[in-house]
Amino acid sequence: MPEVLAGATEAAIQTWLVAQDTPVAVNQGLAEIETDKAIVELTAEVAGTIGRLLVSEGSSVSVGEPILVLLADGEGQDAIGPALAAAGVHTGGNATAALSPTPSAASATAEAAQANPDDAVTQRAAAVDVGGAGAEESSARRLFASPLVRRLAADAGADLDDIRGTGPQGRIVRRDLERHLADREAVKPAQPDTAKAPTPAPTAPMPDATPEPSANFEDVPLNRMRKAIARRLTESKSTVPHFYLLADCRVDALLALRRTVNENAARKISVNDFVLKAVAGALVDVPVANAIWNDDSIRRFSSVDISVAVATEGGLMTPVLREVERLSLGQISATVAEMAGRAREGRLKQHELEGGSFSVSNLGMYGTSQFSAILNPPQSGILAVGAARRLPVVGADGELTVGQVMTVTLSADHRVMDGAVAAEWLAAFQRRIENPLTILV
């Protein structure tokens, strides 16, 4: 399993793109690997023939763990066993098998544990490896689980002997562990109250028992995406010096222009499409704001790549729209819709989530009038867009009228943008959104 995402320790095989005994060419797709936020395609670095798939679809695998066998020209199935044995991988001879140490590897680990009795890590490895040699049925079953499942089971205090695996060869996969933990919580008995007074003598009347109120809640296990979101946003909020600027934008002209455009457009244009185009125009007007923090430098870009926040069932994703300043409103609308659809299906590629200097998060469609967004490092700005609403407005002639007002909030990284630069950018955005014909040219 390659380290497809920097700092990742594990990933999951979502889909195999090849089958046993099929030839593959250089750069041909082998599998789709699920990371924290995207699906990454693993490609072949050399040509050959698929000898054996070692991991079933849906299984999580530690980085560096074998996942398949690729045969070179002239090699056959008889070469697989010795190669796996030399690598310390035992498959039991099946095409798709769980990974576990060979008996020779188990003996070597056990001997190492005896030679280093104070080495806790070695002792734990020996406990697992000796089970792989067939010392006990329960220990042997424990080996038919990935390192991730073993670690999660240890953290939850679950005994893998009590779990029936549904993977190949009875391998315990993550869904088996999660189902076991859910069943265990469902049947967990109420804990006795040790602080209660001693039971009265039989001759004394028993007091009425007052049942403790039951807690109605559900603990939802964190998936990889939610863990990644929590980690990155906590890092952003605690290490990036955010500051915020707010502007009320009069959008009567924008809404009127949108209606006119949609009367003849083959594809309907949303307010968010106009916002993205106006953001790109403002970054062209104020190029010093089109930059990111690069630890020892500030990197400024000549093109405008914008991350668009998309709500999915698993959490927020931010696919990057490239060269927005060159795209028409129709192209923006089609690209955003296509990427948002794939984001909700979990089909985005890793490179589609990387890059960009700026983000847009729009909650106007939910009726939210105003909010502040958290920066997506290393980007230096994110615009939070609220809903357009009817408010009293004082016109240029001093007359009080009712107008459509959209409140936007810029969150900026003070290391990249000073207050004056951020204010200049926000003013440029407001000019474009309030004079929407400038967005079209």
C-alpha positions as CSV (number, residue, x, y, z in Angstrom):
1,M,0.0,0.0,0.0
2,P,1.6,3.3,-1.1
3,E,1.5,6.5,1.0
4,V,-1.0,8.1,-1.4
5,L,-1.6,11.0,1.0
6,A,1.2,12.7,2.9
7,G,1.3,11.5,6.5
8,A,-1.2,8.8,6.0
9,T,-0.7,5.5,7.9
10,E,-3.4,3.5,6.3
11,A,-5.8,3.5,3.3
12,A,-8.6,1.2,2.0
13,I,-9.0,-0.7,-1.3
14,Q,-12.3,0.6,-2.6
15,T,-12.3,-1.2,-5.9
16,W,-9.9,-3.5,-7.8
17,L,-9.6,-2.5,-11.4
18,V,-7.8,-5.7,-12.4
19,A,-8.3,-9.5,-11.8
20,Q,-5.9,-12.4,-11.3
21,D,-4.0,-13.6,-14.4
22,T,-4.7,-10.4,-16.4
23,P,-1.8,-8.6,-18.0
24,V,-1.1,-4.9,-17.1
25,A,0.9,-2.2,-18.7
26,V,2.9,0.6,-17.2
27,N,0.6,3.4,-15.8
28,Q,-2.5,1.1,-16.1
29,G,-4.9,1.5,-13.2
30,L,-4.7,-1.3,-10.6
31,A,-7.0,-0.2,-7.9
32,E,-9.0,2.8,-6.5
33,I,-7.7,3.6,-3.0
34,E,-9.8,5.5,-0.5
35,T,-8.0,8.2,1.5
36,D,-9.3,10.7,4.0
37,K,-11.2,12.8,1.4
38,A,-10.7,11.3,-2.0
39,I,-10.4,8.3,-4.2
40,V,-6.9,7.9,-5.6
41,E,-6.1,5.6,-8.5
42,L,-3.1,3.3,-8.0
43,T,-1.3,2.7,-11.3
44,A,1.3,0.1,-12.3
45,E,4.9,1.2,-12.2
46,V,6.0,-1.8,-14.3
47,A,4.4,-4.2,-16.8
48,G,3.5,-7.7,-15.8
49,T,0.7,-10.1,-15.0
50,I,-1.5,-10.0,-11.9
51,G,-0.5,-13.1,-9.9
52,R,-2.7,-12.7,-6.9
53,L,-4.8,-10.0,-5.1
54,L,-3.9,-10.1,-1.4
55,V,-6.5,-7.7,0.0
56,S,-10.3,-7.8,-0.5
57,E,-12.3,-4.7,-1.5
58,G,-13.3,-2.6,1.5
59,S,-10.4,-3.6,3.6
60,S,-8.2,-1.1,5.3
61,V,-4.5,-1.7,4.9
62,S,-1.4,-0.1,6.6
63,V,1.0,1.8,4.4
64,G,3.7,-0.5,3.3
65,E,1.6,-3.7,3.6
66,P,1.5,-6.0,0.5
67,I,-1.7,-5.8,-1.5
68,L,-1.0,-7.7,-4.7
69,V,1.5,-9.9,-6.5
70,L,2.7,-8.8,-9.9
71,L,4.5,-11.5,-12.0
72,A,7.2,-10.6,-14.5
73,D,7.5,-12.2,-17.9
74,G,8.3,-15.9,-17.5
75,E,7.1,-16.2,-13.9
76,G,4.1,-18.4,-13.0
77,Q,1.9,-19.2,-10.1
78,D,4.6,-21.5,-8.6
79,A,6.8,-18.4,-8.0
80,I,4.2,-16.7,-5.8
81,G,4.4,-18.9,-2.7
82,P,8.2,-18.7,-2.2
83,A,8.1,-14.9,-2.8
84,L,5.3,-14.4,-0.2
85,A,7.1,-16.7,2.2
86,A,10.3,-14.7,1.8
87,A,8.3,-11.5,2.5
88,G,6.7,-13.0,5.6
89,V,3.2,-13.1,4.0
90,H,1.0,-16.2,4.4
91,T,-2.0,-16.5,2.1
92,G,-3.2,-20.1,2.5
93,G,-3.0,-20.5,-1.3
94,N,-6.2,-18.5,-2.1
95,A,-6.4,-15.8,-4.8
96,T,-7.6,-13.2,-2.4
97,A,-6.4,-13.8,1.2
98,A,-5.8,-12.2,4.5
99,L,-2.3,-11.2,5.4
100,S,-0.6,-13.0,8.3
101,P,3.0,-14.0,9.2
102,T,4.3,-17.4,8.1
103,P,5.2,-20.0,10.8
104,S,8.9,-19.2,10.2
105,A,8.3,-15.5,10.8
106,A,6.3,-16.4,13.9
107,S,9.1,-18.5,15.3
108,A,11.6,-15.8,14.6
109,T,9.5,-13.2,16.3
110,A,9.0,-15.5,19.3
111,E,12.7,-16.1,19.6
112,A,13.3,-12.3,19.4
113,A,10.8,-11.9,22.2
114,Q,12.6,-14.4,24.4
115,A,15.9,-12.7,23.7
116,N,14.4,-9.3,24.6
117,P,11.9,-9.8,27.4
118,D,11.9,-6.1,28.3
119,D,10.9,-5.1,24.8
120,A,7.1,-4.5,25.0
121,V,6.7,-4.0,21.3
122,T,8.5,-7.3,20.5
123,Q,6.4,-9.1,23.2
124,R,3.2,-7.8,21.6
125,A,4.4,-8.9,18.1
126,A,5.3,-12.3,19.5
127,A,1.8,-12.7,21.0
128,V,0.3,-12.2,17.6
129,D,2.8,-14.0,15.5
130,V,2.8,-17.1,17.7
131,G,-0.9,-17.3,17.2
132,G,-0.3,-17.2,13.5
133,A,1.8,-20.4,13.8
134,G,-1.4,-22.2,15.0
135,A,-0.8,-22.4,18.7
136,E,-4.4,-21.8,19.5
137,E,-7.5,-21.6,17.3
138,S,-8.5,-18.2,18.9
139,S,-5.1,-16.8,18.3
140,A,-5.0,-18.0,14.8
141,R,-8.4,-16.3,14.2
142,R,-6.9,-13.1,15.5
143,L,-4.4,-13.0,12.7
144,F,-7.1,-12.9,10.1
145,A,-7.6,-9.1,10.7
146,S,-5.8,-6.1,9.4
147,P,-3.5,-4.1,11.7
148,L,-6.1,-1.4,11.7
149,V,-8.8,-3.7,12.9
150,R,-6.5,-5.1,15.6
151,R,-5.7,-1.6,16.8
152,L,-9.3,-0.4,16.8
153,A,-10.3,-3.5,18.7
154,A,-7.6,-2.9,21.3
155,D,-8.7,0.7,21.7
156,A,-12.3,-0.3,22.2
157,G,-11.5,-3.2,24.5
158,A,-13.0,-5.8,22.1
159,D,-11.9,-9.4,21.9
160,L,-11.4,-10.5,18.3
161,D,-12.2,-14.0,19.4
162,D,-15.8,-13.0,19.8
163,I,-16.1,-11.5,16.3
164,R,-17.1,-13.5,13.3
165,G,-15.3,-12.3,10.2
166,T,-17.1,-11.9,6.9
167,G,-14.0,-11.2,4.8
168,P,-12.1,-13.8,2.7
169,Q,-11.1,-16.9,4.8
170,G,-13.1,-15.5,7.7
171,R,-11.0,-12.3,7.8
172,I,-12.3,-9.8,10.3
173,V,-12.8,-6.5,8.5
174,R,-13.7,-3.1,9.9
175,R,-17.5,-3.5,9.4
176,D,-17.4,-6.7,11.5
177,L,-15.8,-4.8,14.4
178,E,-18.2,-1.9,14.1
179,R,-21.2,-4.3,14.1
180,H,-19.8,-6.1,17.1
181,L,-19.3,-2.9,19.0
182,A,-22.8,-1.7,18.2
183,D,-24.3,-5.1,19.3
184,R,-22.3,-4.9,22.5
185,E,-23.6,-1.4,23.3
186,A,-27.1,-2.6,22.7
187,V,-27.0,-5.4,25.2
188,K,-24.7,-3.7,27.8
189,P,-26.3,-4.2,31.3
190,A,-26.9,-1.2,33.6
191,Q,-24.0,-0.6,35.9
192,P,-24.8,-1.2,39.6
193,D,-24.7,1.8,41.8
194,T,-22.0,0.9,44.4
195,A,-22.6,4.1,46.3
196,K,-26.1,2.9,47.5
197,A,-26.6,2.1,51.2
198,P,-26.3,-1.6,52.3
199,T,-29.4,-3.7,51.7
200,P,-31.7,-3.5,54.8
201,A,-32.4,-6.6,56.9
202,P,-35.1,-8.9,55.5
203,T,-37.5,-7.8,58.3
204,A,-37.3,-4.2,57.2
205,P,-39.5,-3.1,54.2
206,M,-37.6,-2.5,51.0
207,P,-37.5,1.1,49.8
208,D,-39.1,1.9,46.4
209,A,-36.4,1.8,43.7
210,T,-36.2,5.0,41.7
211,P,-34.8,4.2,38.3
212,E,-32.1,6.4,37.0
213,P,-33.0,8.3,33.9
214,S,-31.8,6.6,30.7
215,A,-29.5,8.5,28.3
216,N,-30.9,8.6,24.8
217,F,-27.9,9.1,22.5
218,E,-25.8,7.4,19.9
219,D,-22.1,7.4,19.5
220,V,-21.3,7.6,15.8
221,P,-17.8,6.2,14.9
222,L,-15.6,8.7,13.1
223,N,-14.8,7.9,9.5
224,R,-11.6,8.9,7.8
225,M,-13.1,12.1,6.3
226,R,-14.4,13.3,9.6
227,K,-11.1,12.7,11.3
228,A,-9.3,14.6,8.6
229,I,-11.7,17.5,8.8
230,A,-11.4,17.7,12.5
231,R,-7.6,17.6,12.4
232,R,-7.2,20.2,9.6
233,L,-9.8,22.7,11.0
234,T,-8.4,22.4,14.5
235,E,-4.9,23.1,13.1
236,S,-6.2,26.0,11.1
237,K,-8.2,27.7,13.9
238,S,-5.4,27.3,16.4
239,T,-2.3,28.2,14.2
240,V,-3.6,30.6,11.5
241,P,-4.2,34.2,12.6
242,H,-7.7,34.7,11.2
243,F,-9.3,38.1,10.9
244,Y,-12.7,38.9,9.4
245,L,-14.2,41.6,7.2
246,L,-17.9,42.0,6.4
247,A,-19.7,43.6,3.6
248,D,-23.4,44.1,2.7
249,C,-23.8,43.8,-1.1
250,R,-26.8,45.2,-2.9
251,V,-27.8,42.4,-5.4
252,D,-31.0,43.7,-7.1
253,A,-29.1,44.2,-10.4
254,L,-27.4,40.8,-10.1
255,L,-30.7,38.9,-9.5
256,A,-32.3,40.8,-12.5
257,L,-29.4,39.9,-14.7
258,R,-29.5,36.3,-13.6
259,R,-33.2,36.1,-14.6
260,T,-32.4,37.6,-18.0
261,V,-29.5,35.2,-18.6
262,N,-31.5,32.1,-17.6
263,E,-34.3,33.0,-20.0
264,N,-32.0,32.1,-22.9
265,A,-29.3,30.0,-21.3
266,A,-29.1,26.3,-22.2
267,R,-28.0,25.7,-18.6
268,K,-29.4,27.6,-15.6
269,I,-26.9,29.9,-13.9
270,S,-27.0,30.1,-10.1
271,V,-26.1,33.1,-7.8
272,N,-23.1,31.0,-6.6
273,D,-21.8,30.9,-10.2
274,F,-21.9,34.7,-10.3
275,V,-20.2,34.8,-6.9
276,L,-17.3,32.5,-8.1
277,K,-16.8,34.6,-11.2
278,A,-16.8,37.9,-9.1
279,V,-14.3,36.3,-6.6
280,A,-12.0,35.5,-9.5
281,G,-12.3,39.0,-11.0
282,A,-11.5,40.6,-7.6
283,L,-8.4,38.4,-7.3
284,V,-7.3,39.6,-10.7
285,D,-8.0,43.2,-9.6
286,V,-6.0,42.7,-6.4
287,P,-3.3,40.1,-7.3
288,V,-1.5,40.3,-4.0
289,A,-4.5,38.6,-2.4
290,N,-4.1,35.6,-4.8
291,A,-1.5,34.0,-2.6
292,I,-0.9,31.3,0.0
293,W,1.3,31.0,3.1
294,N,4.4,28.8,2.3
295,D,6.1,28.7,5.7
296,D,9.3,30.6,4.5
297,S,7.7,32.6,1.7
298,I,4.4,33.9,0.3
299,R,3.5,32.2,-3.0
300,R,1.5,34.4,-5.4
301,F,-0.3,32.9,-8.4
302,S,-0.9,34.2,-11.9
303,S,-4.1,32.2,-12.4
304,V,-7.1,31.9,-10.1
305,D,-7.9,28.5,-8.7
306,I,-10.9,28.5,-6.2
307,S,-12.0,25.8,-3.8
308,V,-15.8,25.3,-3.7
309,A,-17.2,24.0,-0.5
310,V,-19.6,21.0,-1.2
311,A,-21.6,19.4,1.6
312,T,-21.6,15.6,1.4
313,E,-23.0,12.9,3.7
314,G,-19.5,12.3,5.2
315,G,-18.5,15.9,5.6
316,L,-17.5,19.0,3.8
317,M,-15.3,18.6,0.6
318,T,-13.6,21.4,-1.3
319,P,-12.9,20.5,-5.0
320,V,-10.8,23.1,-6.8
321,L,-12.1,24.9,-9.8
322,R,-9.1,25.8,-12.0
323,E,-8.5,29.1,-13.9
324,V,-11.8,30.5,-13.0
325,E,-10.9,33.9,-14.5
326,R,-10.9,32.2,-18.0
327,L,-14.2,30.4,-17.6
328,S,-17.6,31.6,-18.7
329,L,-20.6,31.4,-16.3
330,G,-21.9,28.4,-18.2
331,Q,-18.6,26.6,-17.9
332,I,-18.4,27.4,-14.2
333,S,-21.9,26.1,-13.6
334,A,-21.3,22.9,-15.5
335,T,-18.0,22.2,-13.9
336,V,-19.2,22.9,-10.3
337,A,-22.3,20.7,-10.8
338,E,-20.2,17.8,-12.2
339,M,-17.6,18.0,-9.4
340,A,-20.2,18.4,-6.7
341,G,-22.0,15.3,-7.9
342,R,-18.8,13.2,-7.9
343,A,-17.9,14.7,-4.4
344,R,-21.2,13.4,-3.0
345,E,-20.6,10.0,-4.6
346,G,-17.0,9.9,-3.2
347,R,-15.5,9.8,-6.7
348,L,-13.2,12.8,-6.6
349,K,-9.5,12.3,-7.3
350,Q,-6.9,13.5,-4.9
351,H,-5.5,16.1,-7.3
352,E,-8.9,17.7,-7.6
353,L,-8.8,18.6,-3.9
354,E,-5.3,20.0,-3.9
355,G,-4.1,23.6,-4.7
356,G,-6.1,26.8,-4.9
357,S,-5.5,30.1,-3.1
358,F,-9.0,30.9,-2.1
359,S,-12.3,29.2,-1.1
360,V,-16.0,30.1,-1.3
361,S,-18.5,28.7,1.1
362,N,-22.2,29.5,0.3
363,L,-24.9,28.7,2.9
364,G,-27.4,31.1,1.3
365,M,-29.5,28.3,-0.1
366,Y,-30.2,27.2,3.5
367,G,-31.5,30.6,4.5
368,T,-28.4,31.6,6.5
369,S,-28.0,35.3,6.5
370,Q,-24.4,35.6,7.8
371,F,-21.6,33.4,9.1
372,S,-17.8,33.2,9.3
373,A,-15.8,30.4,7.7
374,I,-12.6,28.8,8.8
375,L,-9.6,29.0,6.5
376,N,-8.5,26.0,4.5
377,P,-4.6,26.0,4.9
378,P,-2.4,27.0,3.2
379,Q,-5.0,29.2,1.5
380,S,-5.1,32.8,2.7
381,G,-8.8,33.6,2.2
382,I,-12.3,32.2,2.3
383,L,-15.5,34.0,1.5
384,A,-18.7,33.1,3.5
385,V,-21.8,33.9,1.5
386,G,-25.2,34.4,3.1
387,A,-28.7,34.5,1.6
388,A,-30.0,37.5,-0.3
389,R,-32.8,39.1,1.8
390,R,-35.1,42.1,1.5
391,L,-33.9,45.0,3.8
392,P,-34.5,48.7,4.0
393,V,-31.8,50.4,2.0
394,V,-30.9,54.1,1.6
395,G,-30.4,54.9,-2.0
396,A,-27.8,57.3,-3.6
397,D,-30.4,60.1,-3.6
398,G,-31.1,59.6,0.1
399,E,-34.4,57.9,-0.4
400,L,-35.3,54.9,1.8
401,T,-36.2,51.9,-0.3
402,V,-36.4,48.1,0.0
403,G,-33.6,46.2,-1.6
404,Q,-32.1,42.8,-1.9
405,V,-29.0,42.6,0.3
406,M,-26.5,39.7,0.5
407,T,-24.0,39.7,3.4
408,V,-20.5,38.3,2.8
409,T,-17.7,37.7,5.3
410,L,-14.1,37.4,4.3
411,S,-11.9,35.3,6.6
412,A,-8.2,36.2,5.9
413,D,-4.8,35.0,7.0
414,H,-3.0,38.0,8.4
415,R,0.3,36.5,7.6
416,V,-0.5,36.8,3.9
417,M,-3.0,39.7,3.8
418,D,-2.8,42.9,5.8
419,G,-6.0,44.6,6.7
420,A,-5.7,47.1,3.9
421,V,-5.2,44.4,1.3
422,A,-8.1,42.4,2.5
423,A,-10.3,45.5,2.6
424,E,-9.2,46.4,-1.0
425,W,-10.1,42.9,-2.2
426,L,-13.5,42.9,-0.5
427,A,-14.2,46.3,-2.1
428,A,-13.3,45.0,-5.5
429,F,-15.6,42.0,-5.0
430,Q,-18.5,44.2,-3.9
431,R,-18.1,46.5,-6.9
432,R,-18.3,43.5,-9.3
433,I,-21.2,41.8,-7.5
434,E,-23.2,45.1,-7.4
435,N,-22.4,45.9,-11.0
436,P,-22.8,42.4,-12.5
437,L,-22.2,43.4,-16.1
438,T,-18.5,43.6,-15.1
439,I,-18.6,39.9,-14.3
440,L,-19.5,39.1,-17.8
441,V,-16.6,41.0,-19.5
